[in-house]
Amino acid sequence: MKITRVETFAVPPRWLMCRIETDDGLVGWGEPVVEGRADTVRTAVHELADQFLIGADPLRIEDHWQLMTKGSFYRGGPVLSSAVAGLDQALWDIAGKAYGAPVHQLLGGPVRERARAYCWVGGDEPSEIRDQVAAQVEAGFTAVKMNGSGRMARLPNVADLNEVASRAEAAREALGPSGDFAVDFHGRFSAAGAIKAVQVLEPYAPMFVEEPVLPEYTHLIGRVVDATTLPIATGERLFSRTEALPALQAGIAILQPDLSHAGGISESRRIASLAETYDVAIAPHCPLGPLALAASLQLAFCTPNFLIQEQSIGIHYNTGAELLDYVADPEVFRFHDGHLLRPTAAGLGVEIDEKAVRRADGTAESWHNPVWRHADGSFAEW
């Protein structure tokens, strides 16, 4: 079996999909994307495919991963690791179809039968958060995630801290004592500011506080860990085992690799194993499309230290299209009391509606994250 063609499709709202075709008719799908840099990643996918994959045996997944990540003198970074990630997902999809098994069976078999999931609530005001959380509870979810703040000074004042606390209070009131909410700081605080903010959150017992400092300041995250009883999470902007290691050594509680950024299923599986040696749980980052979610679930079902899965159905980023628009049979993504059931179909376990993908290709406007500024005109973290 040989790889004969690699195609990419840029589809709304902000996703990139890749399709690998073989000479015996097997097809694998993956999702290589950096949000806001889809065109750049698309070029990288085709460069890697032309250099390493066309004409090769698709079942030599590890060898392909080694070549794609190490076969060039300049390595790493979000663009290249995301391009590798989507291609790696598609190769695992082909392997599962070739062997007639879901990917998690090829990785040792299932360790659970359902995976807990959370959804995003995006209300800027406590009253909105309360209503949106209550709606998700009514829909059967037991966990949500929300931003901890809007635009934030590096050192928050009392009013800023009161805003952080009021959001958390609203979420806790809507969830009651048995539900969970996570708070995403998005790297908007300095380390000192994050320490002040996590302390005002403690009375509301969030499930975790995510990305309290920027990834380039991972060497400071241990200060936040040591300053609070709350579980600290990070990892969506860490793309390899070596980048995740300092965060693990600093004492984080939850690691959040993104399977469309961190080298795909192959590297994310290794990241999860490394995290297990530090007694750290995995909560894969996934505000993306159906293939990223399908790949994340394959990891979830064979990973002992999996905690909870992010997913983007209904997320505020999805304008112009939804995750289920590209899925032939949405049953695999149907929620059961806030959980997703173990997929049993071969490969990634999801059937892509190829006609819908081809029809949507090129119709998406280029998405870029907002650029924020402080009141004095200087750059602010988004």
N, C-alpha and C positions, 0 to 999 in steps of 0.2 A: 504494500500500500504506500502510495506517495502523495504528497501534497501538490495539488495542481493550481490552486488559485486562492488568494486571500483578498477579500473585499471589506470595505468599511462603509458605514452608513451613519451620517449625522442626522439625528432625529430630535424633534421636540420632546421635552422642553429644553434639554441641555445635554443630551446623552450621545455617546458614540458607541456603535456596535461593530464587531468584526465577525466575519464569516470565513471559515477555513473549509475548503472543499478538497476531497481526495479523489483519486482516479477510480476507486471502486464505489463511489456514490455516497460515502459517509460525509456528513457535514457537521462541523462543530461551531458553536457560537460563543462569543465572549464580549465583555464590555470594558474596553480600554479608554479611560477618559480622565482628564483633569478638568474639573469644573471651571469654566472660563478659558480653557486652553485646548478645546476639542480639536481645532484645526491643526495645532502644533503636534498633538499626540497622533493625529491621523497620519501626518507625514512620517512620524517615527515608526508607526506600525508597518507602513509599507517599506520603509528602509530596512527594518529588521526582517520582514518577510522575504524580501528580495535577496538579502544577504545570507540568511540562515535557513529558511523554511521551504521555499519552493523546490520541489523535487526530492524532499527528504521524507523519511518515514515518520508519520505523526505520532507514533507510539513511543518514540524515544524522548519522552517529555523532559526528563531530568537533563539529558544531554542538551536539548534545545534551550532549556532554562539557563544552563551554564554558559552556552555560547552567546545567547542574547544579552546576558547581564555582564559577561566578562570578555567577550570577543572583540571589544573595542577598547582602545587605550583609555578614553574618557568614559566614565561609568557613572551610574546612579542618578539621583535627582528625580523629581516627581514625573517629568515627562517620559523619560526612558523607562522608569519602573512601572508606570501606568501602561505604557505600550506593551511591555512584557506581560503585565498582569492580564490584559484582555486576551492576548495570544495564548497564554498559559491556560486560561479558563477554557478557551475553545479546544485546545489540545486534550485537556481532561474530558471535555464533552465528547470528543471523538473516541477517546479510549473507553469511556463508559459504554458508548454505543457499540464499539467493536467487541467488547466482552459481555455485553448484555446486562450491565449492572449500573446502578447509580454510583457516582464518584465516591460517596462515603463508604460504600462496600469495598472499593478498591483501596481505601485508606485504612482498612482494619475493621470496618463494620460499625453499626450504630451503637451508641452508648445511651441513647434516649429515644423516646418515641414522639415527643413534641418539643418545640423550642419556643420559649416565651419571647414575645416581641413587644416593643414599645412604639408609640407614635409621637409625633411632634405636635405641640401646641404653641402658637406663635403670638398670643395676645400681648400687646404692649402695656396694657393696663391691668391691674389686679382683677378688676371686674370681668374683663375679657378672659383672663386666664381661668378664673373660677368657672365661667360658663363653658369654655372649651374643654377643660378637664372633665367637668361633669358630663359633657356629651360623649367623651371617650369612655368614661366609666359605664355609661348607659349602653354603649356599643360592645361592652364586654372586656375592654382592656383593663389591665391591672397596673400598668406603668405608662408614664408619659415622660417626655423631655421638653425643656424649654430653655430659652436664653436667660441668663442670669441678669442681664441688663441690656440697655441700648448702648449708644455711644458713651464711653466711660473715660474719665480722666485716669491717668496712670495711678494716681493716689486719690481714692474716692473720699468725698467729704461726708458729713453726717447725712445730708439729704440723699446722696447717692446710695449710702448703705441702707437707709430706710427704704429706698425703692427696691433694692435687692431683697430685703427681708419681706416686704409687702407682697411681692410676687410669690415667694415661697410660702408665705402664710395662706395666700389664696389657693394655691395648689393643694396644700395639706388639708385645708378645710373641705375642698371638693372630694379629695380621695379618701379622707378618713384615715384611721390608723393602720389599715391593712393594705392600702395602695402604696405605690412607689412613684416618686418623681425624681428625675435627674436634672441637674442645672449645668448648662454649658456656658462657661466664661469666655470661650472663643479667643483666648489669649488677649483679652482687652485690658487686663490689669497688669501692672508690674508685679513682681513677686511680693513686695511689701503690701501693695494694694490688695492682692489676692488673699493674703493672710488676714487682713481686716475683714474682707468680704466673707470668707468661709466661716469666720467666727460668728457673724450675725446669722448665718444659715443653720448653725448647729441645733437650735431649739426645734427646727422643723424636720430634722432627720432625713434629708434627701438620700436617695439610693447611692448617688455619687456626684461629685463635682468634677466637671470635665474641662480639660485644657486650661488650668488656672494661669499658666504662663505660656508664652509662645514656644514653639518647638526649638528655636535656637537658644532658648534659655532653659533647656531641660536640665542643665547642671544646677539650676536653682530650685527645681521642683521639690527637692527634698526638704527645703525650708517650709514649704506649704504643708507637706505631709506631716512634718514634725509639729506644726502649729495647730493641728485640728484632730478631732476624733472622726471626722467624716472621711469616707473612702475617696481617694483622689484617682482620677482617670485621665489618660492621655493616649495618643497614638495615631490619630487620623492623619497627621502630617509627619509620621515616622515610617520610613519605607523599607526597612530591612531589619534583620536581627541586630546588626551592629548599632543601628540608630536607636532601637528599642532598649538595648541593654542598659544604658545609663539611667533611664527612667525606672527600670526594674530594680536596679541597684539603689536608687533613691527611695524605694519603699512604696511606690504606687500600689493601689489595690486592684485596679482594672486597666487592662490594656485594650486599645481599640484599633487594631489594624483594619485597613480598608482593602478588601480583596481586589478592587479595581485600581489601587495605587501601590500596594506593597507587594509587588511581584507575583500577584495571582494566588491561586490555591497552593502552589508549591511552596512559596516563601511564607505565606501566612500560616500554613500548617507548621512550619519550623518555628515561626514566631510564637505560636500558641504553645508548642512544646517547651520552648525556652521560658515562657512565662510560667508554666506549670512548675518549673524548678524553683521559682520564687514565690510559690503559693499565690499567684496572681490570676484572676479570672479574665476571660476574654469576652468582650462585647463588641463584635465587629461593627465598624462604622459603615453606614450604607444609606445615604440620602439620594440614591441613584435609581437605576432602572431595573428591569426584570432579570437580566443576566447577572448583574452584580449581586442582587438578592439571592438568586438561585445558587450562585457560587458560595455565598456566605452561609447558606443553609447546609450545603454539603459539608462545609467545615464544622458547622454547629453540631451536626448529628454524629460526628466521629471524634469530637474533642471533649475530653472529660471536664476540663476547666472552663467550658462555655457557660456564660451567665445569662445573656439576653441579647436579642437581635434588633438593631435599628432597621426601619423600613420606611419607604417614602410614599406609600399610598395616602393621598390626601395632603401631603406636605405643601407648605406655602410656595415652594419653588416651582411646583408643577403647574405651569400656565401653558395652555395650548395642547397639552397631552397628558395622559396618566399612564402609570406603570402597566395597567391591565390592557391598555390599547394595543400593545404589541404581543400579547400572549394569546395563543390559539385556544387554550383551555385554562381559564383562570382558577379552576378548582384548587390547583396546587398552592395558590396564595390566599385561599379562604381561611379566615381566622376562626378559631374555636376557643372561646373564652380567653381571648388575648394570646393565643398560641398558634403556631403553624405546625402542621403535622408532617411527619417524616415523608419526604418524596420517595416514590418507589420506581419511577421511570428511569430508564438508562441515561447515563451521562449526567448533565446538570439537572435533569428532572423536570425541565420546562420546555414546552414546545412553542417556538417563536412563530408568530404569524408573518411569514416572510413577505407576503404581498403587502401587508401593512407597513412593514419596515421599508421596503423598496419605494412604496408610494410616499412615505414621509421623508425619505432621504433628501436633504437639501432645502427642506421647507422651514427649518429652524433658524431663527435669528441668532446670531452669535451672542452667547450669554457671557456677561462679565459681572463679577460681584461689584456692588456699590463701592465707591471711594468716599470715605468719610473724612471730615475735618473737624478739629476742635474749634471752639469759639474764637480762638486767636488766629485761626487760619492754618494751623499746622496739621499734618497728617494724623488721623486717628485710626486705630485698628477697627476693622469691620467685624 
